[in-house]
Amino acid sequence: MANACIFRIPAQPDEGGEVRYRCLAGEVDLSLGELEEERACGGCAIPAILAGDHCLYLEPSKRFFNGGESVVILRCGHYDIILPDITYCRRCVSYTRVNLTSG
């Protein structure tokens, strides 16, 4: 299965009993087979972004399109802007690093 992601949760099985998952970042249900696809979990950058150093205000999301494509959106919740990439966070005067270590 694709990398673990805090945005992926089990969903209600479909009428045929097929296992489904909900992508909270993209607000979409996916089948078990779809998880490995590039447009879904297989090509999603969100788990890697959240596993590294990132700002407390970073709010990643994902948009799925009918043509079988998707895109990751990086939003700054502090300034309410969309970021071209995560490097903009580290240059920001309000950058507040998430502490990834417990204790």
C-alpha positions in Angstrom: 0.0 0.0 0.0 1.1 3.6 -0.6 2.9 5.5 2.2 1.0 6.2 5.4 -0.7 9.6 5.4 -2.6 11.3 8.2 -5.2 12.5 5.7 -6.1 8.9 4.6 -8.8 7.2 6.7 -11.0 4.2 6.2 -14.4 5.0 4.7 -17.6 3.0 4.3 -17.3 0.2 1.8 -19.2 0.7 -1.4 -22.4 -1.2 -2.2 -20.3 -4.2 -3.5 -18.4 -4.3 -0.2 -15.2 -3.0 -1.7 -12.8 -1.4 0.8 -12.7 2.4 0.4 -10.5 5.1 1.9 -11.2 8.8 2.3 -8.5 11.4 1.4 -9.3 14.3 3.8 -6.7 16.5 1.9 -8.7 16.1 -1.3 -12.1 15.3 0.1 -12.5 12.3 -2.1 -13.1 8.6 -1.6 -10.6 6.1 -3.2 -10.7 2.4 -3.7 -7.9 0.2 -2.5 -6.6 -0.1 -6.1 -6.7 3.7 -6.6 -4.3 4.3 -3.7 -1.3 3.2 -5.7 -2.1 5.4 -8.7 0.1 8.4 -9.4 -2.9 10.8 -9.1 -3.8 9.5 -5.7 -1.5 8.3 -2.8 1.1 6.8 -5.1 2.3 10.3 -6.3 1.2 12.4 -3.4 3.9 14.7 -1.9 2.0 15.5 1.3 3.3 12.6 3.5 6.9 13.6 2.6 6.3 17.3 3.2 4.8 16.6 6.6 7.5 14.2 7.6 10.2 16.9 7.2 10.6 20.3 8.7 7.6 22.4 8.0 5.8 25.5 9.3 3.0 25.2 11.8 0.9 27.3 9.5 1.3 25.1 6.4 -2.0 23.6 5.3 -1.5 21.1 2.4 -4.5 20.0 0.4 -5.1 18.1 -2.8 -7.4 18.8 -5.7 -8.6 15.9 -7.9 -9.7 16.6 -11.5 -12.2 14.6 -13.6 -9.5 13.8 -16.1 -7.6 11.6 -13.7 -5.1 14.3 -12.6 -4.5 15.8 -9.2 -2.3 18.6 -7.7 -1.1 19.3 -4.2 -1.9 22.8 -3.0 0.2 24.4 -0.2 -1.6 27.1 1.7 -0.3 29.4 4.4 -3.0 29.5 7.1 -1.3 32.5 8.7 -1.3 34.8 5.7 -4.1 33.0 3.8 -2.0 32.6 0.6 -1.2 29.8 -1.8 2.5 29.0 -1.9 4.4 27.9 -5.1 6.5 25.4 -3.0 7.6 24.8 0.6 10.8 26.7 0.3 8.8 30.0 0.6 7.9 28.9 4.2 11.5 28.8 5.4 12.1 32.4 4.1 9.1 33.8 5.9 9.5 36.0 9.0 6.5 34.2 10.6 8.0 30.7 10.0 7.2 28.6 13.1 8.8 25.2 12.9 6.8 22.2 13.9 8.6 20.2 16.5 8.7 16.7 15.1 10.2 15.1 18.2 8.2 14.2 21.2 9.3 14.9 24.8 
